[in-house]
Each structure stands twice: as structure tokens, then as C-alpha cells.
Amino acid sequence: MRTWLTVALAVAALIATACSGAPVEWRDEPVVGEWPLGFRFTADELAEYLVDQHELVLAERVWCRANAGLLPDGGPGSIFGEDASERDQRRFFDPLGDAEMAWITDLATATAQLRELPLDPLPEFRIISHDDLRIVACHALLHEDQGANEGGFWLFERALGINHQDWTPSVLNALWAYSVGGWYSTETKAVTLVGDTPLASHQFYMITHELVHAMQDQYLEGGIEALREDVTSDHASAISWIIEGDASTVEAVIYSAGVLALLRTYDWGEDGGWLPERNGLSLGIAPLIGQEFFAPYISGADYVREQQNAGGWARVNALLADPPQSSEQILHPDKLESREPPIDAERLAELRRQIFEPREEPSATTMGEQYLANLIGLSTPALAAEAAAGWGGDELAVWSVVNGRRSTTAIWLIAFDNAKEHREGVSGLREWLIAWSNSSAVTDSSGRALAYNGAAGAIRIVNSAQTAWLIVSTDRRTADKITRDALLLTEEPGWWN
Ligand SMILES: [Zn+2]
């Protein structure tokens, strides 16, 4: 026990060195350190240890530093390759061979028949090895400007104390590079596979998945990207449920149709086994992000399957062409039917501005009913779906600088459909904060606000007529000021305890 603690501390010290940018020449010296008891370890061993500790991003940093000599010269770019220099493209990405293309063409025909959508032309295919993809991501990971993603919504979750990771584009790149098996690019219209040839048989399903994305992209006027232009976070996730749910459903259909057995002539490569393993990506992700991240592939597939059972692929095509505008419309079929829009975020923004108007404009979006349920579910899963069911609309506004001072401050203003739903929603939020804070959240003298002061920041819930205010700030005085103003300027809902 004692030895283990020492080891953990030694790793912490080493990580501190690795992250401070001190020159550690790991490539020249394969053994990167020594435990106090004399055990020597390599960068790979250290990275593996960090993955076990769920420190995926730190593990990638260690791995990148050890491989710094191999970094691309194209500068920081997306792993998806669109903005990589042409030289890097040639160096890292290879076209797929004839043997692979032969059965991929057959698979595309089968997929198009099963999905009842044409696929013409067949997208171009290319391949990159898993380690090369990680190398592409390394450049940004090692050279990123820390905190470049100011105003991103991870700030809100970090202030809530539920997510310690900085979700900069470089960090997301690194996580994707670690876990992704392939992708379809709406920009280049090409499918990229991650791995080596001969392909392993598990890649078969993923290729089906990407072929479906190519079909969707060809089917939709303006392509998949046109759907995602200028939408809120909630709307974007509703779209993802359809796009990813469709592709994931077809994977399952292809699987049960036994198509793989028809392609016996291909000499499959070793199943590297890394894909299921790396789905432990969720390990490096805060639970809330993990839910958001995987829901389109899991719950989205369930949803699309139900729709397909009820109305065939025509129904799924209709949903692609005109997707739900909110998670509320997915969770409540009657609201999809009536296309009940969320309560106008602009009205909520007006309400918020009456309370709090710092000089800077915030980043703002709508998070949606599913997100509210996910948040409440973190501490009180039994309450979550019911408490969130009356969600009528929301606006999350996040500032990284307030009145010239650096602090993360967020106001999440949630409106409910009616008084009963409002009561249930606020109770759900209240129970969540009480459980989340180990019962250290206290009701203030007004009886309308619940306050919690934690290490990551201050959280306040203010209950007002038809709405709930979740106020979060790394600066306690800011949280208190907004709370006081909200109490003064909003109506009493007439109940609380
Ligand atoms: Zn997909």
C-alpha cells in the first residue's frame, strides 16, 4: 500500500515536469524515469499506467513527447486531415489496395440495398495507421496554447466541478486519435480507416457505418453539414441522434444479415483488439460528457430502430431531411408531431440580461431536456427523466471574463412548461445539488435559493415563477451578486420547501 502511494506521487511529479514543457529527451533515452525503489520505466509503460488511472490526455502527452521527433511539419491541424499540409497528407495517409476495394464495393452494394438509398459515387477510401494518427494529433497537443478554448461549455462543467479536463480542440483531437476507428469527411467526401492492411474483420461494421454517412450526405440537399449550420447544442445533439443512430442501426442490420460471411475470400488481418479497448475513451471523459458523446450511437440507434420499425426507411429519410429540433422532440413523440418549439432562447436571454449584464457578451446556447436529465442523473438517477420531462426551453450563458476579471461564470436559465412541471424540475435540481454537495448545500434566508460553495466554485439555484436559475461561478462574490439580483427581480413561485 505504502509503495503504491510512493509510486503514484512519483508519477505526479513526473507529469508535472512533462506538462511544464521542461526538456525531457525521451527519444534518446528509452527509459524515461526511475521509481524510488529502483524500478525503471519507459514512456510507453508510463502512458499505459496513466490510461489505467483514467488520465488519457496526460497519457497522450507523455506518449507524444516520447515521439516528438516524428511530429508532422505541417503545424497544428485537425487529425481529420483536411487542413494538414499536402506533404503530411502524403506521408501519413495511403490509398486502400485493390483487394480491400473489391470487397468494399460489394459491401457498398449490400448496404445501399439494405438501407434502400443509392450510393453513387462510392466514396474514396484511404488508410492511416493508428500510431500515425496519434502523431498527427500530437503536434497540436504539445504546442497548444493552454486555455485557448475560452468560452467553451466545458468551462461551465469545470465550474460545476464535474469535469476537470480542458476541452480544447487539441485535447479533443488527441482523444479522437486515440479511440477512432475511421470517419467519413463531409468536406473531402472520403472515408478514412484507421489501422493496417489486411483489415481486421471488426472494421467491416465500421465501414458500413461510414458508407451510410456517405449515403446520407448524398441524399440530403446541401449535405449533412447544412443541417448543422447555426444550431444550438440541443438541436445539434438531436441531429446527431438521427445521423449516428441511422448509421449504427444499419451496422446492426448488416451484422444480422450475415453479409460478412459472403466476403470469405478476403484474407482478414489480425484483430488488433484495440478498438473495444479504446472505447474506454469514456474513462478519460467526465460522466456527463461521456453520456453526451455516446448517446447518439446507443440511444440514437434505439430511437432510429423504433422509427424504422414503425414507418420503414422512408420514415428515417423524412427524419434525416427534417430532423427533430430538440432532444425534447425526441423524448416526447407528441412534441415531434406538433413540432412544439423550445421556449424562445431570446426571451430567456432578455430575462437574464435584466439580472446580469457584464460588459462582455457571453457564449450562449440551449442545452436541452436530455442534458438536464443527464445532469440530474449524475447524483439522483431515479429522479432524472421525470424531473426533466417538463423542460420547456433554456439558455446557458458562459463568461470567462466578468467585468475585466478572469473567472468562469455561467447562468443556466431553464423554463418549464407549467407550474406542476416547474415544481418537479426545481425539486430535481435541488435534490441533485444536495446529493452532489454531500448535503452541504443550504437554503438561504429567502427560502428561494439553494447555495453551495465548493473547491471548484460556487453553485446557486434560484427558484422563480416558471423558471429555475442555475448560477455557477468560480468567483463566489459574482455568484452571490447574481443570486441577490435574481431574487429581487424575479417573481416568487409561491412555494419552495
Ligand atoms: Zn458516425
Boltz pocket constraint, residues with backbone or C-beta under 6 A from the ligand:
constraints:
  - pocket:
      binder: B
      contacts: [[A, 209], [A, 213], [A, 243], [A, 244], [A, 247]]
      max_distance: 6.0
